[in-house]
Amino acid sequence: MTERASGLVAHLACTGDFVVGARSAANRLTLRIDYRGEQALARTRWPALVLRGGVGGGEGDLVRNAAQLRRWTCQAPAGWVAQWRLPPASPERCELWLLRRGEILLQSGDVLEVVFSGAASDARPGLAALELRLQERSDAAAAAVIPLQLAKRASAAGVLGFACVPEAAAVNLPGDVVELHWRTCGLSDLSLLRDGLCIAADLADEGHRRVVVGVADAEFALRGWDEAGERHEAGLRVRALRPGWQRWPCVLATREGRRLAVSATATTSGEALPLRLFGLVGGMLYASVVLPGVGGSRVLLCRARHALGPWELVGATGAAEGAVEGAVEGVGPFPAFPHGCERLPGVLFRGRLWLFGGLSAAEGLCGSRVWSLDVGAREPRWRDHGDAPWCARRAHGVVVFEDRLWVFGGIDSAGAPLDDAWAATQKPAEDAVVWTPAEDEKPVDKAAVPTLDWHVQPAGGPSERPRGAAQPVFHDGRLWLFGRAGSASAGEACGEPVREEDEARPECFDLWSFDGLRWERSFLLGDLIEGRVLAAALASDGRSLHVFAWTSRHADGARADAERVEPIALRLVDAPAKRWAVLPCEDLQGLVPAAIEDFQVLALRAGALVLHLLATENECAADRALRLYFPA
């Protein structure tokens, strides 16, 4: 196609047909530009020639996505430089900038030929609309625009694309919705099959359909016939989570699905490692993840969109390719946790992640500092809200209950368990200190963010049993609390008898519930949990309450000082009858840490549970990955 404007003549030709689809990489294009104007074009006014095309995969687009442009080889004549640019504000457009060295861009009689080879495209067949622009420096608009067209032809009749969202490698929970997408060319009687049975017929050449994931993997096939009567078919498998325990490796990816250039699985202490889980928001699980980097590790906030799936860095929206390496160092749009806050207890509340209190038990430090981060911001930044009115503590429980943030118990600076409870309502936005690691941890500005209004609760915690390292959870309209470190006396049993051997146990094997006004001891689990409780956690999937614990007791038939560490998992089957079921834990027997620093269990969808066990430093490095459980 040839066009003329302002003395410019442009011609775009293809060697043979421009084929889209499977054989598109063999395309070769030539862009010829003649300048027949009388005056030379100075670069001070006209810095470049710009060729624009569409990105999106439609009939009028040049390519389906920007990744296909990276396969194009562009050869410009001597003295010229050709650069592909992708405007951040216009992701639906690609631009090829033609720049010339020297003071003159074009002078009368100049002929410029740019050759493209390996021009791959997966866009739909049709006429692609392009334009050649003479860019003027003083104006965003071009001085001259020459429209061009490129005819695209399908390589052959068949299925051009058949995929699903989430991707085929994702493991889905039963009941999840998966969206199938397809594109075909020259096929009739197009149909969609699931496990050999037709679920949709007479489909359009391009479309999508939502399907519900079952309890087992499903095989989908897209089938149609060309004009010669030959059948064309493409298939894919939608995976479903298998029952039992599975290892969830810490694989990292950007929001666009690109894998990061860091170690993928947590097999050594120097690789990516989840530190703390913060909960679910919008179907996504949030966690802090430690990443290795030059000069030391950084802890960043990540989230996973589906079970066993990769983790993406929060704040990755709009991040450039080159920002990935910087993200590992905690710069750019990926905010590193403030120093000393990497393992603070936290909770997601009204779109923000809130962190409270002191460091981990391994550090042995206490605090009352409050931090927050807007997880939905384009470039989130940590906000320092100062000290809370409650005393410094560590190993405390945090939870959202009755539209308020609650802090329960913990361990004070003297190592004694606490029995108080504090609740905070969110106040309107006001100025708070903004923290950035780039400024040597000094406040750099102020920004309007929500604040918390704290009040001590008269009911306190379970006063008969102060405790730390307890993880509260919301279930059936009440808060439930179960922890490991308590006082030496169990006190009154609230209507349920206490055995003498249980009375002397310092671990909190009793389960309490809270309705917002008073505490009630609901269950005693001394008959089910034997030995010394090293760590315990609760989880609720909305239907059942689960109790997990790691216990240490003397091994049978061994010497007196020998101990055996083993897990136990319980599910509340019948609350009025106080009947519990024991969940299988054989697959967790290999996790035998000498000391447990952190232990969490969170409920996902469809009854799935994710378990996080973090041992002390240099312990069980190969087994620090998350574990996922799905009931049979």
C-alpha positions in Angstrom: 0.0 0.0 0.0 1.4 3.4 -1.0 0.4 6.8 0.4 1.7 10.4 0.0 1.7 13.3 2.5 3.8 16.5 2.8 6.3 15.2 0.3 6.5 11.8 1.8 5.7 8.6 -0.1 5.4 5.4 1.9 5.0 1.8 0.6 4.5 -1.2 2.9 5.0 -4.6 1.1 5.2 -8.2 2.2 7.2 -11.0 0.5 4.3 -13.2 -0.3 1.2 -13.3 2.0 1.4 -12.0 5.6 0.4 -15.1 7.4 -1.0 -15.1 11.0 -1.1 -18.1 13.2 1.2 -21.1 13.3 3.5 -20.1 10.4 3.6 -16.4 11.1 7.3 -16.3 12.0 8.3 -16.7 8.3 6.8 -13.3 7.4 9.1 -10.7 5.8 8.0 -7.0 5.4 9.6 -4.0 3.7 8.7 -0.4 4.5 9.9 2.0 1.8 9.8 5.8 2.5 10.6 8.4 -0.2 11.0 12.0 0.5 10.2 14.3 -2.4 9.8 17.6 -0.6 11.8 20.7 -1.6 13.1 21.6 1.9 15.2 19.5 4.2 13.6 18.4 7.5 15.8 19.4 10.4 15.9 17.1 13.5 15.5 20.1 15.8 11.9 20.3 14.6 11.1 16.9 13.2 13.1 14.4 15.4 11.7 11.1 14.0 9.5 9.1 11.7 7.0 6.9 13.7 5.2 3.8 12.4 2.2 3.0 14.5 0.2 -0.3 14.7 -2.5 -1.9 16.9 -1.9 -4.4 19.7 -4.8 -6.6 20.8 -5.4 -9.5 18.3 -8.3 -8.0 16.4 -8.7 -7.8 12.6 -7.3 -4.2 12.6 -4.3 -5.0 14.9 -0.8 -5.8 13.8 0.0 -8.3 16.7 -1.9 -9.9 19.5 0.5 -8.9 22.3 3.7 -6.9 22.8 5.7 -10.2 23.4 5.3 -11.0 19.6 7.1 -7.8 18.7 10.2 -9.1 20.5 10.5 -11.8 17.8 10.6 -9.2 15.0 14.0 -8.4 13.5 14.2 -4.8 12.2 17.0 -3.8 9.9 17.4 -0.1 9.1 19.9 1.5 6.7 23.3 2.9 7.8 22.9 6.1 9.8 19.4 5.2 11.0 18.2 3.6 14.3 15.0 1.7 14.6 13.4 1.3 18.1 10.1 -0.4 19.1 8.3 1.6 21.8 5.3 0.6 23.8 3.5 3.7 25.2 2.6 3.0 28.9 -0.5 5.1 28.6 -1.7 3.3 25.4 -1.1 -0.5 25.8 -3.3 -1.1 22.7 -0.6 0.6 20.5 2.9 -0.1 19.4 5.3 2.3 17.8 8.5 1.9 15.7 10.6 5.1 16.0 13.0 5.7 13.1 15.8 8.0 14.2 18.7 9.4 12.2 22.1 10.6 13.3 23.1 14.1 12.4 21.2 17.4 12.1 18.9 16.5 9.2 16.1 13.9 9.4 15.2 13.9 5.6 16.3 15.9 2.6 14.9 15.9 -0.9 15.5 12.6 -2.8 16.2 10.5 0.4 15.0 6.9 0.2 14.7 4.8 3.3 14.0 1.1 3.4 13.3 -0.8 6.7 13.2 -4.6 6.5 11.3 -6.7 9.0 12.0 -10.4 9.3 10.6 -13.1 11.6 7.5 -11.0 11.8 5.3 -13.2 14.0 1.7 -12.4 14.6 -1.3 -14.2 16.2 -3.8 -11.5 15.4 -7.1 -12.3 13.5 -7.0 -12.4 9.7 -8.1 -9.1 8.0 -6.7 -5.7 7.2 -4.3 -4.3 9.8 -4.5 -0.5 10.1 -1.1 1.3 10.4 0.1 4.8 10.0 3.4 6.5 9.3 3.8 9.8 11.2 6.3 12.7 10.7 6.7 13.6 14.4 7.1 17.3 15.2 9.0 18.1 18.4 6.9 21.2 19.4 3.6 19.4 19.2 2.3 16.0 20.4 0.5 15.6 17.1 2.3 14.6 13.9 3.0 17.1 11.2 2.0 14.5 8.6 0.1 11.2 8.9 0.2 8.5 6.1 -2.4 5.7 6.6 -1.2 2.2 5.6 -2.8 -1.2 5.5 -1.5 -4.7 5.7 -3.5 -7.7 4.6 -3.3 -10.7 7.0 -4.2 -14.2 6.0 -4.7 -17.3 8.2 -2.0 -19.9 7.6 -4.7 -22.6 7.1 -8.1 -23.6 8.4 -7.9 -24.8 12.0 -7.8 -23.9 15.7 -5.6 -20.8 16.2 -5.9 -20.7 20.0 -7.5 -22.7 22.8 -6.7 -21.7 26.4 -8.2 -21.2 29.8 -8.0 -18.5 32.6 -6.5 -19.3 35.1 -3.9 -20.9 32.9 -3.8 -24.7 32.3 -1.0 -25.2 34.8 -3.1 -23.8 37.6 -4.6 -26.1 40.2 -8.3 -25.1 40.8 -10.5 -25.8 43.8 -13.8 -27.7 43.2 -16.5 -25.1 42.6 -14.1 -22.5 41.1 -15.1 -21.0 37.7 -12.6 -21.3 34.8 -13.1 -19.3 31.6 -12.2 -21.1 28.3 -11.1 -18.9 25.3 -10.8 -20.0 21.7 -10.1 -18.7 18.2 -10.5 -20.6 14.9 -10.4 -20.0 11.2 -12.4 -21.6 8.4 -14.1 -24.2 10.6 -17.8 -25.1 10.7 -19.9 -27.1 13.2 -17.6 -25.9 16.0 -18.4 -27.6 19.3 -17.0 -27.8 22.8 -16.6 -31.1 24.6 -16.0 -32.0 28.3 -14.7 -35.4 29.0 -16.0 -36.6 25.6 -19.5 -35.1 26.0 -20.7 -32.1 24.0 -21.5 -29.1 26.2 -21.9 -26.4 23.5 -22.4 -26.5 19.7 -22.5 -24.2 16.8 -19.9 -21.9 18.3 -18.6 -18.7 16.7 -15.0 -18.6 15.4 -13.9 -16.6 18.5 -15.5 -16.7 21.9 -15.3 -17.8 25.5 -17.3 -19.9 28.0 -17.3 -20.3 31.7 -17.2 -23.8 33.3 -17.3 -24.9 36.9 -14.4 -27.1 38.2 -15.4 -30.5 39.5 -13.8 -32.8 42.0 -11.5 -34.3 39.4 -9.4 -33.0 36.4 -11.5 -32.4 33.3 -10.5 -32.8 29.6 -11.9 -30.2 27.3 -11.8 -30.4 23.5 -12.7 -27.9 20.7 -13.7 -29.6 17.5 -14.7 -28.4 14.0 -14.4 -29.3 10.3 -12.9 -27.4 7.4 -14.3 -27.2 3.8 -12.6 -30.4 2.8 -14.4 -32.3 5.6 -11.2 -32.8 7.6 -11.7 -32.6 11.4 -9.6 -30.2 13.5 -9.4 -30.5 17.2 -7.5 -28.9 20.1 -7.6 -29.9 23.8 -6.6 -28.8 27.2 -6.9 -30.1 30.8 -8.4 -28.1 33.7 -6.8 -29.4 36.9 -8.6 -29.8 40.2 -7.0 -30.0 43.6 -6.5 -33.6 44.7 -7.6 -34.7 48.3 -4.9 -34.9 51.0 -1.8 -32.9 51.7 0.3 -31.2 49.0 3.5 -29.1 49.1 3.0 -25.5 47.8 6.4 -24.2 46.5 7.1 -20.5 46.6 7.2 -19.7 42.8 7.2 -16.0 42.0 5.7 -14.2 39.0 4.6 -10.8 38.0 0.9 -9.9 37.7 1.2 -10.5 33.9 2.4 -14.0 34.6 6.1 -13.6 33.9 8.3 -15.6 36.2 10.9 -13.6 38.1 14.6 -14.3 37.7 15.0 -15.5 41.3 15.1 -19.0 42.8 11.7 -20.6 42.4 11.3 -23.2 45.0 12.1 -23.0 48.7 14.7 -25.8 48.8 17.5 -23.9 50.5 17.7 -21.2 53.1 18.9 -18.7 50.5 15.8 -19.0 48.3 12.3 -17.4 48.4 10.5 -18.3 51.6 7.0 -17.3 52.9 7.3 -15.7 56.4 3.7 -14.9 57.5 0.2 -15.3 56.0 -2.2 -12.4 56.3 -5.5 -13.7 55.0 -7.7 -13.6 52.0 -9.1 -10.6 50.2 -10.9 -10.8 46.9 -10.1 -14.5 46.6 -6.3 -13.9 46.9 -4.1 -15.0 49.7 -1.6 -12.4 51.0 1.8 -13.3 52.6 5.2 -11.8 53.3 7.9 -13.5 51.3 11.7 -13.1 51.8 13.6 -12.8 48.6 17.4 -13.2 48.2 19.2 -10.2 46.7 22.6 -8.6 46.3 23.8 -7.4 49.7 21.2 -9.3 51.7 17.6 -10.4 51.6 14.4 -8.3 51.3 10.9 -9.1 52.6 8.1 -8.1 50.2 4.4 -8.4 50.2 3.0 -11.1 47.7 -0.3 -12.6 46.9 -1.5 -15.8 45.2 -4.6 -16.0 43.0 -5.2 -19.7 43.2 -4.2 -22.8 45.2 -0.6 -24.0 44.5 -0.2 -21.1 42.1 2.7 -18.6 41.7 3.0 -15.6 44.0 3.0 -12.1 42.5 4.5 -9.0 44.0 2.0 -6.5 45.4 2.5 -3.2 43.6 3.4 -4.8 40.2 0.8 -2.9 38.3 2.4 -0.8 35.6 5.9 -2.0 36.5 8.4 -2.0 33.7 10.4 -5.1 32.7 13.5 -3.6 34.3 11.7 -3.1 37.6 11.8 -6.8 38.4 15.4 -6.9 39.4 15.0 -3.7 41.4 12.0 -5.3 43.2 14.3 -7.9 44.7 16.2 -5.1 46.2 13.1 -3.5 47.6 13.1 -0.4 45.3 10.8 0.7 42.6 7.1 0.0 42.9 7.6 -3.0 45.2 7.7 -1.9 48.9 9.9 -3.8 51.2 8.7 -4.3 54.8 10.2 -1.7 57.2 13.2 -3.0 59.1 12.2 -5.1 62.1 8.6 -5.5 60.9 9.0 -8.5 58.6 7.4 -11.0 61.0 4.9 -8.8 62.9 1.3 -10.2 63.3 -0.9 -8.5 60.7 -4.4 -8.6 59.3 -6.2 -7.2 56.2 -8.9 -4.7 56.9 -10.7 -2.4 54.5 -8.2 -2.7 51.8 -5.1 -2.1 54.0 -2.6 -4.5 55.6 -2.2 -3.6 59.3 0.9 -4.7 61.3 1.0 -4.5 65.1 3.5 -4.9 68.0 6.9 -6.5 68.4 9.1 -9.0 66.6 9.1 -12.8 66.6 9.9 -15.0 69.6 13.3 -15.7 68.1 14.2 -12.0 68.4 12.7 -11.8 71.9 11.8 -8.1 71.4 8.4 -6.5 72.1 6.8 -3.4 70.7 3.5 -1.5 70.2 4.2 0.1 66.8 1.4 0.2 64.2 2.1 0.2 60.4 -0.3 0.0 57.4 -0.1 -0.4 53.6 -2.7 0.1 50.9 -2.6 -3.2 49.1 -4.6 -1.9 46.1 -2.4 1.1 45.4 -0.4 1.4 42.2 2.8 2.1 44.1 2.0 1.3 47.8 4.0 2.8 50.6 4.2 1.8 54.3 2.6 4.3 56.8 3.9 4.7 60.3 1.0 5.3 62.7 3.2 5.5 65.9 2.7 3.5 69.1 -0.6 2.0 70.2 -1.9 2.7 73.7 -1.4 -1.0 74.8 1.8 -2.2 76.3 4.7 -3.5 74.2 4.2 -7.2 73.4 5.0 -10.0 71.0 3.3 -13.3 70.0 -0.1 -11.7 70.3 -3.2 -12.5 68.3 -4.9 -10.1 65.8 -8.2 -10.6 64.0 -11.1 -8.6 62.5 -14.4 -8.9 64.5 -17.5 -6.8 64.4 -15.9 -4.4 61.9 -13.1 -3.7 64.3 -9.5 -4.7 64.6 -8.7 -6.7 67.8 -5.5 -7.5 69.6 -5.5 -10.3 72.1 -2.9 -11.3 74.8 0.6 -12.0 73.8 3.8 -12.0 75.9 5.3 -8.9 77.5 8.9 -7.7 77.9 9.3 -9.8 81.1 8.2 -13.0 79.3 4.8 -13.2 81.1 1.6 -14.0 79.1 -1.0 -11.3 78.9 -4.8 -11.5 79.3 -6.0 -8.2 77.9 -7.9 -7.4 74.7 -8.0 -4.2 72.7 -10.3 -3.2 69.8 -9.9 -0.4 67.3 -12.3 1.3 64.9 -11.0 3.0 61.8 -11.2 6.8 61.8 -11.4 9.0 58.7 -8.1 9.7 56.9 -5.5 12.0 58.4 -1.8 12.7 57.9 0.6 9.8 58.7 4.3 9.4 58.2 5.4 7.8 55.0 8.3 5.4 55.3 10.6 4.5 52.4 13.8 2.5 52.7 15.5 4.8 50.1 15.7 7.6 52.6 17.6 5.6 55.3 14.3 4.9 57.1 13.5 8.5 57.7 10.0 10.0 57.1 9.9 11.8 53.8 6.4 13.2 53.5 2.9 13.0 55.0 -0.2 11.5 53.3 -3.8 11.2 54.3 -4.5 7.6 55.5 -7.0 6.1 57.9 -6.1 5.9 61.5 -7.2 3.6 64.4 -9.0 4.6 67.6 -8.1 2.1 70.3 -10.1 1.1 73.4 -9.4 -1.5 76.0 -12.2 -4.2 76.2 -13.6 -4.8 79.7 -13.9 -8.5 79.0 -10.2 -8.7 78.3 -8.9 -12.1 77.2 -9.6 -15.5 78.8 -8.6 -14.3 82.3 -8.4 -17.7 83.8 -5.8 -18.6 81.2 -3.5 -15.7 80.0 -1.7 -16.8 76.8 0.7 -15.8 74.0 1.4 -17.3 70.6 -2.4 -17.8 70.1 -4.1 -17.4 66.8 -7.7 -16.2 67.0 -10.2 -17.0 64.3 -13.8 -16.0 63.5 -16.3 -18.9 63.3 -20.1 -19.1 63.6 -20.5 -15.5 64.8 -17.9 -15.8 67.6 -14.2 -15.5 68.1 -12.2 -18.6 69.0 -8.8 -18.7 70.7 -6.4 -21.5 71.2 -2.7 -21.0 72.1 0.3 -22.7 73.5 1.9 -20.5 76.2 -0.1 -19.8 79.3 0.0 -19.5 83.0 0.6 -22.4 85.3 -3.0 -22.8 86.5 -6.1 -23.5 84.5 -8.5 -22.0 87.0 -12.2 -22.8 86.9 -13.4 -25.1 84.2 -16.7 -23.1 83.6 -18.9 -26.2 84.1 -16.5 -28.7 82.6 -14.3 -30.9 84.9 -10.5 -30.4 84.8 -8.2 -33.4 85.3 -5.3 -33.0 87.8 -2.8 -33.7 85.1 -4.3 -31.0 82.9 -4.3 -28.5 85.8 -0.5 -28.8 86.0 0.1 -28.4 82.3 1.4 -24.9 81.3 0.2 -25.3 77.7 -3.2 -23.9 76.7 -5.1 -27.0 75.5 -8.4 -25.4 76.3 -10.5 -23.7 73.6 -12.3 -20.4 74.3 -14.9 -18.5 72.4 -16.0 -14.8 72.6 -19.3 -13.2 71.6 -18.1 -9.6 71.9 -19.1 -9.3 75.6 -17.8 -12.3 77.5 -15.5 -15.3 77.2 -16.6 -18.8 77.5 -14.5 -22.0 77.7 -16.1 -24.1 75.0 -14.0 -27.2 74.8 -11.2 -29.0 76.7 -8.9 -30.9 74.3 -6.7 -32.7 76.9 -8.1 -36.1 75.9 -7.3 -35.5 72.2 -4.0 -33.6 72.5 -1.3 -35.5 74.4 2.1 -34.3 75.4 3.6 -30.8 75.4 2.0 -28.4 72.9 4.8 -26.7 70.9 2.5 -24.7 68.6 -1.2 -24.5 67.9 -3.5 -22.7 65.4 -7.1 -22.5 64.5 -8.9 -22.2 61.1 -12.5 -21.9 60.0 -13.8 -22.7 56.5 -17.2 -21.2 57.3 -18.7 -24.6 58.1 -16.3 -26.3 60.4 -13.7 -25.3 63.0 -10.3 -26.8 62.8 -7.6 -27.2 65.4 -4.0 -27.9 64.5 -1.2 -28.5 67.0 2.4 -29.8 67.1 3.1 -31.8 70.2 6.2 -33.3 71.9 6.0 -36.3 74.1 8.2 -39.1 75.2 8.8 -41.8 72.6 7.5 -45.2 73.5 10.1 -47.7 74.4 12.9 -45.1 74.2 15.1 -43.6 76.9 13.5 -41.3 79.3 14.8 -38.1 77.8 13.8 -39.0 74.2 10.9 -37.0 72.7 8.9 -37.4 69.6 7.4 -34.3 67.8 4.3 -35.0 65.8 1.3 -33.0 64.4 -2.4 -33.5 65.2 -5.4 -32.0 63.3 -8.9 -31.9 64.6 -12.2 -30.9 62.9 -15.3 -30.0 64.9 -18.0 -32.4 63.7 -20.8 -31.7 66.2 -20.5 -28.7 68.5 -23.4 -29.5 70.9 -22.1 -33.0 71.4 -18.5 -31.8 71.5 -17.5 -34.4 69.0 -14.2 -34.0 67.0 -12.8 -35.9 64.0 -9.1 -36.5 63.6 -7.7 -35.4 60.2 -4.9 -37.4 58.5 -1.5 -36.0 59.1 0.8 -38.7 57.8 2.2 -36.4 55.1 3.3 -33.9 57.8 5.4 -36.4 59.8 8.5 -35.4 57.9 8.3 -31.9 59.3 10.0 -32.3 62.7 11.6 -29.0 63.6 13.7 -28.6 66.8 11.9 -25.3 67.6 8.9 -23.7 65.9 8.9 -20.0 65.5 5.6 -19.4 63.7 2.6 -21.6 62.9 -0.5 -20.6 61.0 -3.5 -22.3 59.3 -5.8 -20.4 57.0 -9.0 -21.6 55.2 -9.3 -21.1 51.5 -12.4 -22.0 49.5 -14.2 -25.3 49.2 -12.8 -26.6 52.5 -9.1 -26.3 51.5 -6.7 -25.3 54.3 -3.2 -23.9 53.9 -0.6 -24.6 56.6 2.5 -22.5 57.3 5.1 -23.8 59.7 8.2 -21.7 60.1 11.0 -23.2 62.1 13.8 -21.2 63.8 16.7 -20.1 61.7 18.7 -22.9 59.9 16.1 -25.5 60.8 14.2 -27.6 58.2 15.2 -25.3 55.4 14.0 -27.8 52.8 10.5 -28.0 54.3 9.6 -24.4 54.8 7.2 -24.3 51.9 3.5 -24.1 52.6 1.3 -27.2 52.8 -2.1 -27.4 51.3 -4.9 -29.7 52.6 -8.1 -30.6 50.7 -10.6 -33.0 52.3 -11.7 -36.1 50.5 
